[in-house]
Amino acid sequence: GLFEKFPVDCVFGMHNMPGTPEGKFRMRVGPIMASGELVTIKITGRGGHAARPKQAIDPVVVAGHVITALQTVVSRNTDPLEHVVVSITRMNAGSAFNIIPETAELAGTLRTFDMGVQEQTRDAVRRIVEGVAAALGASAEVDFRLVYPPTVNWPDEVGIAAGAAARVVGAENVDADCDPMMGAEDFAFMLAEKPGCYVLIGNGEDETDGRSLHSPHYDFNDDILAIGASYWVELVHTVLGES
């Protein structure tokens, strides 16, 4: 309901990008950032004593097979021309050295640039998880939660943004057809409702010592403040001048 309360014609966003040289802008028509979906998997087996595994159904072993099998979602279940990421990033199971636990839980993320591909990826993940668990005598529950859809730029607004950026830093420093990234962005919700463009501004090439985005060592480059502010001013002049 944001744009019902505050009507707008178009929207523009910016994100600084370590690894991109200072004084450069990047953007593209279409998806520039991926969807972000959380996946949680609960595997239920049968607990028991670690010394008598034949009397149990070990969910830790099942989880290991599930993690390995999920690598086929990208390599064998996805069109190679599509971009898909399936990453399992967390595993929790058990609390003792000598006990096979009853359950194991996995969590991770799915990333694509297309919601149709996202649905296919969900189906493949669910089928593989449930199938592997059943083959090993366990059961599994899979839950998905879409946090962000893909961030998709509109053609006309990319042209407007590229022109404004070029007047600030020069056309040679504007990449209007950059590679998309598998990170996710909440500005996607605005672009799903209104025409607009999301751009990346160079924060500097130095990413040493892990100074990338979302790193505790990240350091914003104050020298790009004037460049970013000038871009916004030029963009306002351009859009309001044309309207």
N, C-alpha and C positions, 0 to 999 in steps of 0.2 A: 503493500500500500504506500510505499515511499513516494512514488511519482504521482499518485492521486493527491497526496497532501502537498507535494511540491512539484508541480508540472514542469517538465523540461523537454527540450527538443532533442538534445543529444548529450552524451556524457564522455568525458575524457579522464584517463587515469595515467599515473606514472609510477614506476618502481625503479629504484637505483639498482645497478647490477655490477657487483665486483667481478673482475675478469674482463670487463669491457672497458676500453681505454677512456679516460676522462675526455670530455668534449665530443663524444659520439652518442648517437641515438640509434635504437633498434626498434623495429616494429614490423608487422606483416598483416596482410589481409587474411582473414580466416582465423583458425585457432592458433593462439600464441602461447597459451598455457593449457595444461591438461585438466581433466576432472580429478577430483580427489574423493575416493570412496574408502571407507573403513570396512574391513572384513574381520569378523571374529568367528572362530571355529571351536566348538566344544566336542571333544572326543570322549566317549564313555566306554570303558572296558569293564574288567572285573579285577578288583584289587586282590592282593595276596602277599605272601612272603616272598622276598626276593630270592630265597634259596629254593623255592618250589614254583618256578615260573609256569610249569605246565598246568598248574591249578588256577592260573590267572589269565586274563586277556590284557596284555600290557599296553596301555594307551600311549606310553612314551614311544614304543616301537612303532605303533600306528602313526603317531604324529610325525616321526622321522620319514616314514614312507609317503605320507601326505605332502610334506614339504618338498621332497624330491619329485613326486608326481606332478605337483603344481607348476614345475618348471616347463612342463609340456604345454601349458596353456598358451604361452607365447610361441614356443618353437614348433608345435604341432596342431594347435587349435585356432590359430590366428592367421589371417591373410598376411603374408610377409610384407605387403605394402602398407599395412596399418601399423600404428605405433601403440604398443600396449606394454604396461609394466605391471607385474604381479610380484610384490615383495612381502614375504613373511618376516616380520621384524621382532616378534615377541613370542616366547613360549614359556608357559608356567605349568609345572606338574610336580606332584610329590612334595614331601617334607622330611623324609628320612632316608638313610642309606640302605636300609634292609627291607623296605616296604615298596611293593609295586602299587602305585596309586590307582584309584578308581577312574580318575578323569585327567585329561590334559587339555590345555587351552592354547590356541594359537591366535595371533592377531597380525594384521598387516594392512596393506593398501593396494588398491587397484587404480591404474591411471590410463586414460585413453583420451583421444581428441574428438570422439564421436559417441553420442549416447546410444546409437544402435550397436556399435562395437562394444560399448560398456555393458549392454544387456547380454550380448553373446559371451562376454568374458565372465559375467556373473554365472551364467548357465554352465559354462565349462568348469568353473571353480566348484560349484555345487555338485555337479555330476562326478567329478574326480574325487572330491573329499568323501562324499557318501559312498562311492563305489569302492575306494581303497579301504575305508573303514569296514564296510560290510565284508570284503574279501578276507579280512584278518579277524573277523568275528566280533568287531566292535560296532558302535553306532556313532553318528556324528550329526551335529546341528550347525548350520551355517547361517550367519546373519550379516546383512550388508546395510551400511548407512552412508548414503551419498551426502557428502559435506559440501562439495563445490562441483558444479557442472564445468565443462570446458569454457575457457575464456576466449570468446570469438569476436574478433574485430570486424567492423563493417567497412566495405571498400571506399565509399566516399569520405568517411571520416579519417581513414588512414591517409588518403591524399591530403586532406586538410592538415593533419598532424605532421606529415612529412614536410609539407611546404613551410609550416611554421618553424619546425626544427631547422630546416635548411637555411632559413633567414637568420637564424641565431648562430649556427655553427658551420654553415656551408654545406652545400649538397653532397660534397665528397665525404662528409662525416655522418651521413644519414643512410642507414641500411633499412630500406622499406620492404625488404623481402628476407628477413632474418629467419634462422631456423627456430621452430617452436621449442618450448621446454616442457618437461614432464612435471614441473612444479604446478601447484594449484593456487587459485586466487579468488577471493570473495568478490572482487569487482566483476566477476563473471555474471553474477546475478543482475547487475545493472545493465550489462551489455545484452543480456537475454531479453530485457524489456525495452531498451532504447538504443538507437544507433550510437556508435561511439568507437573510440580507439584507446587502447592501452599501450603505452610505450615504455621502453626501458632506457634509462639514462646511465651512461658509463660512470662507474664509481672509481675506476682505475684498474690497471692490469694486475696489481699485486694481490695475490691470494695466498701468500706465504703464511706459514704458521696457522693454517686453517681459518684465515680471516674471510671466510665466505659468509653468505647469508645464514642467519640463524645460528651462527657460531658465537660462543662466549668471547671470542677474540675479535669479533667483527668491529671494524672501525669506519664510521661514516666519513667520507671525504668532504670536508667543509668547502673545498675549492669548487665543488660543483653546484653550490647553492645559487650562485649568480646565474649559472647556465640554466638551471631548472626554473628559476624565477623568470628569467627572460623568455624562456619557452612559453610559460603560462601567459605572460603579458602579450606576446606575439599571437598566441592562439586566440585569446580573447578579442584582440583587434581584428583578427581574420574572421572569426565566426560572427561577431557582432557587425562587422563591416559588411559582410555578405548578406546578413539578414536585414 
